[in-house]
Amino acid sequence: CINIRNIKYLIHVMDSEMGVEDKVLEAAAMALANFSADFYYHEHFLKEPEITMLLKILHEGKEGRIIEHVLALITNLCTNPANAQKLYQKHLGDLLVKNLDVGVRIFMKSLYR
């Protein structure tokens, strides 16, 4: 069982302006994507300010694997229609279009694994 505070902490690390190394950010994003695969934790990602922080990462368009993991996290959250509606109300569609090239790369990688 994951301590809920760890999810909050990892999200806050992702939003940090403290100059955290990209490898640490990537590891945090990967862990969050993995946690989001479990419906039990969805509500903790959707609370404020955490959801706004995650959407900010999409808005900023961070590079490489970090954005791929955040997109995977958001995809996991959207498997629940109620979550998808909440995210839609926060302009998720605009952010997904902005990051469409990353989403296409993720999809293409999954085809050739």
VMD Tcl script that builds the backbone (N, CA, C; Angstrom):
set m [mol new atoms 339]
animate dup $m
set s [atomselect $m all]
$s set {name element resname resid chain x y z} {
  {N N CYS 1 A 0.840 -1.181 0.000}
  {CA C CYS 1 A 0.000 0.000 0.000}
  {C C CYS 1 A 0.891 1.253 0.000}
  {N N ILE 2 A 0.573 2.195 -0.819}
  {CA C ILE 2 A 1.334 3.424 -0.961}
  {C C ILE 2 A 0.824 4.449 0.046}
  {N N ASN 3 A 1.730 5.131 0.691}
  {CA C ASN 3 A 1.352 6.219 1.579}
  {C C ASN 3 A 0.888 7.390 0.709}
  {N N ILE 4 A -0.295 7.877 0.963}
  {CA C ILE 4 A -0.883 8.947 0.158}
  {C C ILE 4 A 0.005 10.190 0.173}
  {N N ARG 5 A 0.663 10.447 1.279}
  {CA C ARG 5 A 1.563 11.605 1.345}
  {C C ARG 5 A 2.681 11.501 0.316}
  {N N ASN 6 A 3.090 10.273 -0.025}
  {CA C ASN 6 A 4.141 10.103 -1.030}
  {C C ASN 6 A 3.683 10.580 -2.405}
  {N N ILE 7 A 2.413 10.346 -2.725}
  {CA C ILE 7 A 1.877 10.824 -4.000}
  {C C ILE 7 A 1.918 12.351 -4.021}
  {N N LYS 8 A 1.444 12.973 -2.958}
  {CA C LYS 8 A 1.467 14.438 -2.882}
  {C C LYS 8 A 2.898 14.958 -2.982}
  {N N TYR 9 A 3.812 14.320 -2.259}
  {CA C TYR 9 A 5.203 14.754 -2.265}
  {C C TYR 9 A 5.800 14.663 -3.672}
  {N N LEU 10 A 5.563 13.560 -4.361}
  {CA C LEU 10 A 6.109 13.395 -5.714}
  {C C LEU 10 A 5.544 14.437 -6.675}
  {N N ILE 11 A 4.262 14.733 -6.549}
  {CA C ILE 11 A 3.665 15.760 -7.411}
  {C C ILE 11 A 4.293 17.117 -7.117}
  {N N HIS 12 A 4.516 17.417 -5.849}
  {CA C HIS 12 A 5.121 18.696 -5.484}
  {C C HIS 12 A 6.577 18.770 -5.955}
  {N N VAL 13 A 7.279 17.655 -5.953}
  {CA C VAL 13 A 8.640 17.625 -6.507}
  {C C VAL 13 A 8.594 17.955 -7.992}
  {N N MET 14 A 7.606 17.403 -8.693}
  {CA C MET 14 A 7.480 17.653 -10.130}
  {C C MET 14 A 7.246 19.140 -10.411}
  {N N ASP 15 A 6.574 19.818 -9.521}
  {CA C ASP 15 A 6.240 21.224 -9.711}
  {C C ASP 15 A 7.306 22.153 -9.135}
  {N N SER 16 A 8.294 21.586 -8.514}
  {CA C SER 16 A 9.305 22.351 -7.797}
  {C C SER 16 A 10.142 23.215 -8.722}
  {N N GLU 17 A 10.482 24.375 -8.226}
  {CA C GLU 17 A 11.386 25.290 -8.934}
  {C C GLU 17 A 12.782 25.217 -8.318}
  {N N MET 18 A 13.056 24.157 -7.565}
  {CA C MET 18 A 14.311 24.061 -6.829}
  {C C MET 18 A 15.459 23.483 -7.660}
  {N N GLY 19 A 15.296 23.361 -8.939}
  {CA C GLY 19 A 16.385 22.844 -9.763}
  {C C GLY 19 A 16.614 21.353 -9.600}
  {N N VAL 20 A 15.549 20.596 -9.443}
  {CA C VAL 20 A 15.659 19.154 -9.303}
  {C C VAL 20 A 16.154 18.572 -10.632}
  {N N GLU 21 A 17.084 17.629 -10.544}
  {CA C GLU 21 A 17.658 17.023 -11.741}
  {C C GLU 21 A 16.590 16.305 -12.566}
  {N N ASP 22 A 16.776 16.302 -13.882}
  {CA C ASP 22 A 15.811 15.669 -14.781}
  {C C ASP 22 A 15.620 14.192 -14.473}
  {N N LYS 23 A 16.680 13.493 -14.077}
  {CA C LYS 23 A 16.562 12.061 -13.757}
  {C C LYS 23 A 15.631 11.845 -12.567}
  {N N VAL 24 A 15.682 12.743 -11.596}
  {CA C VAL 24 A 14.804 12.653 -10.424}
  {C C VAL 24 A 13.369 12.954 -10.837}
  {N N LEU 25 A 13.194 13.989 -11.676}
  {CA C LEU 25 A 11.856 14.322 -12.161}
  {C C LEU 25 A 11.266 13.176 -12.974}
  {N N GLU 26 A 12.103 12.555 -13.793}
  {CA C GLU 26 A 11.634 11.421 -14.600}
  {C C GLU 26 A 11.224 10.255 -13.717}
  {N N ALA 27 A 12.018 9.959 -12.688}
  {CA C ALA 27 A 11.682 8.868 -11.765}
  {C C ALA 27 A 10.382 9.168 -11.020}
  {N N ALA 28 A 10.203 10.423 -10.595}
  {CA C ALA 28 A 8.972 10.816 -9.902}
  {C C ALA 28 A 7.780 10.669 -10.839}
  {N N ALA 29 A 7.932 11.130 -12.084}
  {CA C ALA 29 A 6.836 11.037 -13.053}
  {C C ALA 29 A 6.490 9.577 -13.350}
  {N N MET 30 A 7.503 8.712 -13.456}
  {CA C MET 30 A 7.248 7.296 -13.718}
  {C C MET 30 A 6.515 6.647 -12.541}
  {N N ALA 31 A 6.947 6.966 -11.325}
  {CA C ALA 31 A 6.279 6.408 -10.138}
  {C C ALA 31 A 4.828 6.866 -10.076}
  {N N LEU 32 A 4.590 8.133 -10.349}
  {CA C LEU 32 A 3.215 8.652 -10.333}
  {C C LEU 32 A 2.356 7.983 -11.395}
  {N N ALA 33 A 2.915 7.779 -12.584}
  {CA C ALA 33 A 2.161 7.089 -13.640}
  {C C ALA 33 A 1.802 5.674 -13.194}
  {N N ASN 34 A 2.734 5.001 -12.553}
  {CA C ASN 34 A 2.459 3.647 -12.057}
  {C C ASN 34 A 1.388 3.655 -10.974}
  {N N PHE 35 A 1.457 4.599 -10.036}
  {CA C PHE 35 A 0.444 4.698 -8.982}
  {C C PHE 35 A -0.929 4.976 -9.577}
  {N N SER 36 A -0.965 5.772 -10.634}
  {CA C SER 36 A -2.255 6.162 -11.222}
  {C C SER 36 A -2.945 5.003 -11.932}
  {N N ALA 37 A -2.249 3.911 -12.144}
  {CA C ALA 37 A -2.872 2.739 -12.765}
  {C C ALA 37 A -3.867 2.070 -11.811}
  {N N ASP 38 A -3.770 2.386 -10.532}
  {CA C ASP 38 A -4.656 1.812 -9.518}
  {C C ASP 38 A -5.786 2.802 -9.220}
  {N N PHE 39 A -7.029 2.403 -9.481}
  {CA C PHE 39 A -8.192 3.272 -9.261}
  {C C PHE 39 A -8.247 3.819 -7.838}
  {N N TYR 40 A -7.728 3.056 -6.893}
  {CA C TYR 40 A -7.778 3.458 -5.485}
  {C C TYR 40 A -7.136 4.834 -5.270}
  {N N TYR 41 A -6.111 5.157 -6.048}
  {CA C TYR 41 A -5.365 6.396 -5.839}
  {C C TYR 41 A -5.860 7.569 -6.682}
  {N N HIS 42 A -6.791 7.344 -7.589}
  {CA C HIS 42 A -7.230 8.406 -8.498}
  {C C HIS 42 A -7.658 9.678 -7.770}
  {N N GLU 43 A -8.436 9.540 -6.726}
  {CA C GLU 43 A -8.957 10.722 -6.041}
  {C C GLU 43 A -7.837 11.613 -5.512}
  {N N HIS 44 A -6.692 11.029 -5.193}
  {CA C HIS 44 A -5.582 11.812 -4.637}
  {C C HIS 44 A -4.873 12.638 -5.706}
  {N N PHE 45 A -4.949 12.188 -6.941}
  {CA C PHE 45 A -4.376 12.959 -8.047}
  {C C PHE 45 A -5.292 14.122 -8.439}
  {N N LEU 46 A -6.575 13.974 -8.174}
  {CA C LEU 46 A -7.565 14.954 -8.628}
  {C C LEU 46 A -7.825 16.070 -7.621}
  {N N LYS 47 A -7.187 16.015 -6.455}
  {CA C LYS 47 A -7.361 17.062 -5.451}
  {C C LYS 47 A -6.530 18.279 -5.837}
  {N N GLU 48 A -6.945 19.417 -5.313}
  {CA C GLU 48 A -6.155 20.644 -5.482}
  {C C GLU 48 A -5.159 20.736 -4.327}
  {N N PRO 49 A -3.981 21.206 -4.566}
  {CA C PRO 49 A -3.467 21.798 -5.797}
  {C C PRO 49 A -2.802 20.783 -6.729}
  {N N GLU 50 A -2.832 19.498 -6.376}
  {CA C GLU 50 A -2.080 18.498 -7.128}
  {C C GLU 50 A -2.485 18.411 -8.605}
  {N N ILE 51 A -3.785 18.402 -8.891}
  {CA C ILE 51 A -4.201 18.267 -10.289}
  {C C ILE 51 A -3.758 19.478 -11.107}
  {N N THR 52 A -3.831 20.652 -10.509}
  {CA C THR 52 A -3.377 21.856 -11.208}
  {C C THR 52 A -1.877 21.781 -11.482}
  {N N MET 53 A -1.118 21.238 -10.544}
  {CA C MET 53 A 0.324 21.083 -10.739}
  {C C MET 53 A 0.623 20.130 -11.894}
  {N N LEU 54 A -0.108 19.024 -11.951}
  {CA C LEU 54 A 0.100 18.059 -13.044}
  {C C LEU 54 A -0.263 18.669 -14.393}
  {N N LEU 55 A -1.359 19.385 -14.442}
  {CA C LEU 55 A -1.767 20.016 -15.702}
  {C C LEU 55 A -0.792 21.123 -16.099}
  {N N LYS 56 A -0.191 21.762 -15.118}
  {CA C LYS 56 A 0.829 22.782 -15.400}
  {C C LYS 56 A 2.028 22.154 -16.114}
  {N N ILE 57 A 2.386 20.945 -15.727}
  {CA C ILE 57 A 3.498 20.246 -16.384}
  {C C ILE 57 A 3.167 20.029 -17.853}
  {N N LEU 58 A 1.929 19.628 -18.134}
  {CA C LEU 58 A 1.518 19.472 -19.537}
  {C C LEU 58 A 1.551 20.812 -20.260}
  {N N HIS 59 A 1.108 21.858 -19.591}
  {CA C HIS 59 A 1.078 23.186 -20.209}
  {C C HIS 59 A 2.497 23.660 -20.548}
  {N N GLU 60 A 3.434 23.399 -19.646}
  {CA C GLU 60 A 4.815 23.830 -19.860}
  {C C GLU 60 A 5.525 22.978 -20.908}
  {N N GLY 61 A 5.001 21.773 -21.166}
  {CA C GLY 61 A 5.598 20.908 -22.178}
  {C C GLY 61 A 7.003 20.461 -21.831}
  {N N LYS 62 A 7.203 19.973 -20.605}
  {CA C LYS 62 A 8.529 19.486 -20.210}
  {C C LYS 62 A 9.020 18.458 -21.232}
  {N N GLU 63 A 10.311 18.304 -21.296}
  {CA C GLU 63 A 10.929 17.490 -22.341}
  {C C GLU 63 A 10.916 15.993 -22.033}
  {N N GLY 64 A 10.986 15.216 -23.101}
  {CA C GLY 64 A 11.293 13.792 -23.043}
  {C C GLY 64 A 10.338 12.921 -22.271}
  {N N ARG 65 A 10.941 12.038 -21.513}
  {CA C ARG 65 A 10.194 10.994 -20.802}
  {C C ARG 65 A 9.281 11.563 -19.714}
  {N N ILE 66 A 9.614 12.713 -19.172}
  {CA C ILE 66 A 8.785 13.297 -18.114}
  {C C ILE 66 A 7.369 13.521 -18.630}
  {N N ILE 67 A 7.251 14.151 -19.765}
  {CA C ILE 67 A 5.922 14.437 -20.321}
  {C C ILE 67 A 5.215 13.148 -20.718}
  {N N GLU 68 A 5.970 12.161 -21.194}
  {CA C GLU 68 A 5.361 10.874 -21.541}
  {C C GLU 68 A 4.731 10.220 -20.315}
  {N N HIS 69 A 5.428 10.266 -19.183}
  {CA C HIS 69 A 4.888 9.666 -17.955}
  {C C HIS 69 A 3.671 10.437 -17.446}
  {N N VAL 70 A 3.711 11.760 -17.548}
  {CA C VAL 70 A 2.558 12.559 -17.108}
  {C C VAL 70 A 1.358 12.285 -18.016}
  {N N LEU 71 A 1.599 12.138 -19.306}
  {CA C LEU 71 A 0.487 11.792 -20.213}
  {C C LEU 71 A -0.071 10.406 -19.888}
  {N N ALA 72 A 0.790 9.462 -19.534}
  {CA C ALA 72 A 0.318 8.133 -19.130}
  {C C ALA 72 A -0.527 8.236 -17.865}
  {N N LEU 73 A -0.098 9.055 -16.922}
  {CA C LEU 73 A -0.848 9.271 -15.685}
  {C C LEU 73 A -2.238 9.819 -15.996}
  {N N ILE 74 A -2.295 10.845 -16.835}
  {CA C ILE 74 A -3.579 11.453 -17.186}
  {C C ILE 74 A -4.469 10.447 -17.904}
  {N N THR 75 A -3.874 9.642 -18.779}
  {CA C THR 75 A -4.636 8.598 -19.472}
  {C C THR 75 A -5.230 7.619 -18.479}
  {N N ASN 76 A -4.440 7.215 -17.486}
  {CA C ASN 76 A -4.949 6.307 -16.454}
  {C C ASN 76 A -6.117 6.928 -15.701}
  {N N LEU 77 A -6.003 8.214 -15.372}
  {CA C LEU 77 A -7.097 8.881 -14.658}
  {C C LEU 77 A -8.359 8.927 -15.509}
  {N N CYS 78 A -8.195 9.080 -16.804}
  {CA C CYS 78 A -9.348 9.225 -17.703}
  {C C CYS 78 A -10.065 7.909 -17.979}
  {N N THR 79 A -9.542 6.795 -17.468}
  {CA C THR 79 A -10.272 5.534 -17.628}
  {C C THR 79 A -11.567 5.541 -16.833}
  {N N ASN 80 A -11.667 6.458 -15.881}
  {CA C ASN 80 A -12.900 6.658 -15.128}
  {C C ASN 80 A -13.614 7.864 -15.746}
  {N N PRO 81 A -14.821 7.675 -16.303}
  {CA C PRO 81 A -15.521 8.787 -16.963}
  {C C PRO 81 A -15.719 10.017 -16.081}
  {N N ALA 82 A -15.932 9.832 -14.797}
  {CA C ALA 82 A -16.100 10.982 -13.903}
  {C C ALA 82 A -14.808 11.794 -13.820}
  {N N ASN 83 A -13.684 11.102 -13.780}
  {CA C ASN 83 A -12.391 11.794 -13.768}
  {C C ASN 83 A -12.170 12.528 -15.081}
  {N N ALA 84 A -12.499 11.880 -16.176}
  {CA C ALA 84 A -12.324 12.502 -17.489}
  {C C ALA 84 A -13.118 13.795 -17.572}
  {N N GLN 85 A -14.327 13.800 -17.023}
  {CA C GLN 85 A -15.161 15.003 -17.024}
  {C C GLN 85 A -14.510 16.118 -16.212}
  {N N LYS 86 A -13.981 15.771 -15.030}
  {CA C LYS 86 A -13.308 16.772 -14.197}
  {C C LYS 86 A -12.102 17.365 -14.934}
  {N N LEU 87 A -11.349 16.513 -15.596}
  {CA C LEU 87 A -10.165 16.976 -16.323}
  {C C LEU 87 A -10.552 17.810 -17.534}
  {N N TYR 88 A -11.623 17.422 -18.192}
  {CA C TYR 88 A -12.106 18.184 -19.340}
  {C C TYR 88 A -12.465 19.613 -18.906}
  {N N GLN 89 A -13.080 19.725 -17.732}
  {CA C GLN 89 A -13.455 21.043 -17.214}
  {C C GLN 89 A -12.226 21.908 -16.921}
  {N N LYS 90 A -11.077 21.281 -16.759}
  {CA C LYS 90 A -9.828 22.010 -16.521}
  {C C LYS 90 A -9.038 22.197 -17.818}
  {N N HIS 91 A -9.732 22.087 -18.957}
  {CA C HIS 91 A -9.145 22.324 -20.278}
  {C C HIS 91 A -8.090 21.295 -20.667}
  {N N LEU 92 A -8.288 20.058 -20.241}
  {CA C LEU 92 A -7.351 18.995 -20.600}
  {C C LEU 92 A -7.249 18.829 -22.108}
  {N N GLY 93 A -8.358 18.961 -22.821}
  {CA C GLY 93 A -8.340 18.783 -24.271}
  {C C GLY 93 A -7.333 19.693 -24.949}
  {N N ASP 94 A -7.292 20.959 -24.546}
  {CA C ASP 94 A -6.333 21.903 -25.114}
  {C C ASP 94 A -4.901 21.464 -24.853}
  {N N LEU 95 A -4.643 20.967 -23.635}
  {CA C LEU 95 A -3.292 20.531 -23.284}
  {C C LEU 95 A -2.894 19.280 -24.057}
  {N N LEU 96 A -3.856 18.386 -24.298}
  {CA C LEU 96 A -3.547 17.183 -25.065}
  {C C LEU 96 A -3.219 17.528 -26.514}
  {N N VAL 97 A -3.962 18.455 -27.084}
  {CA C VAL 97 A -3.673 18.878 -28.455}
  {C C VAL 97 A -2.283 19.504 -28.514}
  {N N LYS 98 A -1.953 20.313 -27.514}
  {CA C LYS 98 A -0.632 20.949 -27.462}
  {C C LYS 98 A 0.473 19.900 -27.433}
  {N N ASN 99 A 0.230 18.771 -26.790}
  {CA C ASN 99 A 1.234 17.720 -26.630}
  {C C ASN 99 A 0.970 16.535 -27.550}
  {N N LEU 100 A 0.237 16.745 -28.616}
  {CA C LEU 100 A -0.158 15.664 -29.519}
  {C C LEU 100 A 1.039 14.910 -30.081}
  {N N ASP 101 A 2.104 15.605 -30.418}
  {CA C ASP 101 A 3.276 14.931 -30.976}
  {C C ASP 101 A 3.860 13.917 -29.998}
  {N N VAL 102 A 3.851 14.245 -28.705}
  {CA C VAL 102 A 4.349 13.309 -27.690}
  {C C VAL 102 A 3.422 12.108 -27.603}
  {N N GLY 103 A 2.114 12.354 -27.637}
  {CA C GLY 103 A 1.149 11.255 -27.587}
  {C C GLY 103 A 1.298 10.315 -28.762}
  {N N VAL 104 A 1.551 10.846 -29.932}
  {CA C VAL 104 A 1.744 10.011 -31.122}
  {C C VAL 104 A 3.003 9.164 -30.960}
  {N N ARG 105 A 4.087 9.764 -30.425}
  {CA C ARG 105 A 5.322 8.998 -30.193}
  {C C ARG 105 A 5.084 7.851 -29.221}
  {N N ILE 106 A 4.334 8.111 -28.153}
  {CA C ILE 106 A 4.029 7.068 -27.171}
  {C C ILE 106 A 3.265 5.939 -27.846}
  {N N PHE 107 A 2.262 6.304 -28.640}
  {CA C PHE 107 A 1.457 5.301 -29.336}
  {C C PHE 107 A 2.314 4.476 -30.285}
  {N N MET 108 A 3.178 5.126 -31.047}
  {CA C MET 108 A 4.016 4.414 -32.021}
  {C C MET 108 A 4.986 3.477 -31.312}
  {N N LYS 109 A 5.550 3.899 -30.180}
  {CA C LYS 109 A 6.454 3.030 -29.400}
  {C C LYS 109 A 5.709 1.787 -28.939}
  {N N SER 110 A 4.461 1.968 -28.524}
  {CA C SER 110 A 3.700 0.829 -28.004}
  {C C SER 110 A 3.413 -0.190 -29.100}
  {N N LEU 111 A 3.351 0.254 -30.337}
  {CA C LEU 111 A 3.101 -0.665 -31.454}
  {C C LEU 111 A 4.288 -1.566 -31.723}
  {N N TYR 112 A 5.482 -1.087 -31.447}
  {CA C TYR 112 A 6.703 -1.802 -31.824}
  {C C TYR 112 A 7.455 -2.374 -30.648}
  {N N ARG 113 A 6.777 -2.626 -29.557}
  {CA C ARG 113 A 7.416 -3.253 -28.381}
  {C C ARG 113 A 7.392 -4.727 -28.511}
}
mol reanalyze $m
mol bondsrecalc $m
mol representation Tube
mol addrep $m
